[in-house]
């Protein structure tokens, strides 16, 4: 199982740090079995970029659910 600490070290080694603007697009399954799941990824990224940075995560939307019937 991948821990939050391990994830944080890897992301830091990749150069993610305070004040960065990130666009994150990934499959949660690519992390393997991750302690805490998606919230761990989000929390870790927020801790690394701090309030001085920004994180953008595109989310697919099904427009068929948004149309008026």
Secondary structure, DSSP 8 states (H G I E B T S, - for coil): -B-HHHHHHHHHHTT--TT-EEE----GGGG-SBTTTHHHHHHHHHHHHTTTSEEE------GGGTS--
